[in-house]
């Protein structure tokens, strides 16, 4: 009887990340018929933001005093999308000049740390609010008009292409 192995997202990511357990998994599947699920790891999630005229923005959060950037990323993505963060990579910094502070209604300057976040599966996706959203490949996001994006979002997407 033939052995069959289904490679789920976690196994494939373990192999791609060259995790120690990946070598064990590779040994187990050498004599098996291998098939996998479809994995969509290269789409970018953006959501409409009512406070910015329903333009598309990234999941974002300020880092609170006493918290790390890592904790903030993991908690923010989990709370706002119900997705589990596997890893994240800094892709750059963006100078936010003349950003409207929604609480004080004043213009302010900010520095944004831009991260590419990898999640386990989009099957559990759920937003915390009733905002519009889309999952698109970065190159497809860039086909949209500039006015569809919140301030600096297009610049961030360009770092991914």
Secondary structure, 3 states (H helix, E strand, C coil): CCCEEEECHHHHHHHHCCCHHHHHHHHHHCCCEEEECCCCCCEEEEEEEHHHCCEEECCCCCCCCCCCHHHHHHHHHHHHHCCCEEEEEEEEEEEEEEEECCCCCCEEEEEEEEEEEEECCHHHCCCCCCCCEEEEEHHHHCCCCHHHECCCHHHHHHCCC
